[in-house]
């Protein structure tokens, strides 16, 4: 079944409620989101189950037949996984290859060898941004923490001066740039062009990461002047409690800097090339455009990078045929939970649309004269603050504002995705796993983590949202 047929099926499952039911729909939305928030935060239920139960509660309170709500939810789940599931899996494979081959360490060491003194925070944000392209945020943190601690200790830098730029680079990539799960789901939900979104995402990311990284780290280092925690500087181990062990320490050799960088950037180049050719040629029957439509599609671009990585990352690191298959298999296990959350988010999105909530949001935005991009940012902020999950905030907000993209241009639909992504990063606090991850790795108190990590996330969200609004006035 094609994605289009799945969406057509979902569209016929629940009869939309008329505008006369706006009050009931509003209550249903608040109740559905409240169920999700309470189950995640108070009862510590997995986000997949929380989103599933929240979708059922939403449909029931909206007055829709439960059998049709279930059909809507499953259809939305299926179409979302079909749209982004393979891409998330390929991204996980590439990230695992990059980490285990020592390619990430090679990039880190090469850039650090050329940096020093005042340029070190800029080197850290560059490293994190490059490494963060194919890696999930949590994986990137585990990978870069040993480097941050080592540089801070040996160079006698404030931990925040080095750590904040690294965290900013990873977080900005996670929230704004595909092929990370959040942006991919939002792109799929609002039917945005991936290549255009990628290009604009990089454009928004540059000033955002500079302000939230090297610039903010100056103030963070004054507010929280702490050394690298000794308990994290053990030369043995490798567990989250002692992350000083690096992947390449057990390897006899590792891939070169140029080959590693080319492999990471290959899918980005292919997808951006497709977007550029689509703009310049603008003829679906043109042979050149048809070729780039294929090689620049996310599936082919990421698949090509994974296949190239076997020869540029794994083989140079001494990985034989028997080690490649287990490595790929291990890369897929950790993303099972992410795929389920993303899929359930798609089901929640479809339930929102089919019960008429999407149309309600569209009507409200017109009646209240709220710019669509600002509304999308505010909704994502509210869900992020409530649930603590950037991914849940993205998929939920994308479902709510998807109808707003119907009459948008290609560039504004892409900016809508970025507005959602920016809002999903707002003020990480105690209900976010990333908050505790940063606190424990850096040996901070809760107050110190809020002054540094939480403020940094808020700066990212506000600056990125502001740049998106500014771009909407220009393009």
VENJO-V831480 format. One record per residue. SS is DSSP state (A for helix, B for strand, O for the rest). OMEGA is omega as a letter, one per 30 degrees, with the letter a starting at -180 (* if undefined). Layout:
ss: (SS SS)
omega: (OMEGA OMEGA)
//
This chain:
ss: (O O A A A A A A A A A O O O O O O O A A A A A A A A A A A A A A A A A A A A A A A O O O O O A A A A A A A A A A A A A A A O O O O A A A A A A A A A A A A A A A A A A A A A A A A A A A A A A A A A A A O O A A A A A A A A A A A O O O A A A A A A A A A A A A A A A A O O O O A A A A A A A A A A A A A A A A A A O O O O A A A A A A A A A A A A A A A A A A O O O O A A A A A A A A A A O O O A A A A A A A A A A A A A A A A A A A A A A A A A A A A A A O O O O O O A A A O O O O O O O O O O O O O O A A A A O O O O O O A A A A A A A A A A A A A A A A A A A A A A A A O O O O O O A A A A A A A A A O O A A A A A A A A A A A A A A A A A O O O O O O A A A A A A A A A A A A A O O A A A A A A A A A A A A A A A A A A A O O A A A A A A A A A A A O O O O A A A A A A A A A A A A A A A A O O A A A A A A A A A A A A A A A A O O O O A A A A A A A A A A A A A A O O O O O O O O O A A A A A A A A A A O O O A A A A A A A A A A A A A A A A A A A A A A A A A A A A A O)
omega: (a l a a l a l l a a a a a l a l a a l a a a l l l l a l a l l l l l a a a a a a a a l l a a l l a l l a l l l l l a a a l l l l a l l l l l l a a l l l a a l l l a a a a a l l l l l l a l l l a a a a a l l l l l l a a a a l a a l l a a a l l l a a l l a a l l a l a a l a a l l l a a a a l a l a a a l a a a a l l a a a a a a l l l l l l a l l a a a a l g l a a l l l l l l a a l l l a a l l l a l l l l l a a l a a l a a a a a a a l a l l l a a a a l l a a a l a l a l l a l l l l a a l l a a a a a l l l a a a a a l a l a l a a a l l a a l l l a a l l a a a l l a a a a a a l l a l l a l l a a a a l l l a l a l a l a a a a a l l l l l a a a a a l l l l l a a a a a l l l l l l l l l l l l l l a l l a a l l a l l l l l l a a l a a a l l a a l l l l a l l l a a l a a a a a l a l l a a l l l l a a a l l a a a a l a a a l l l l l a l l l l l a a a l l l a l l l l l a l l a a a a l a l l l l l l a a a a l l l l l l a a a l l l l l l l l a l a a *)
//
